[in-house]
Amino acid sequence: MMTATSALALTHASPVFELAKEVDNNKVTPGVLGFIVFAVIGVAVWMLMKSMNTHMKKVDFEEAPSVEDQGSDQRESAATGR
């Protein structure tokens, strides 16, 4: 059973349904909005990579000598007399 509101909505929506029938499903493309979203994602990834690169350049990769290495260095210097 249709109410008056649903009947009114269907009569006003009929032009939209007619336009939807005219659209060829084989020719539907993402359009401008799809391109804009893809471009924004690409720019965001580029900015993140650039930021990561600058942060990685600030990192000091030299490790401090471990306790075992310090002990062996002292033994070697004592054995050589230095």
Summary of the structure (lengths in Angstrom):
residues: 82
radius of gyration: 34.9
end to end distance: 102.7
largest distance: 104.9
contacts: 126
relative contact order: 0.04
helix: 78%
strand: 0%
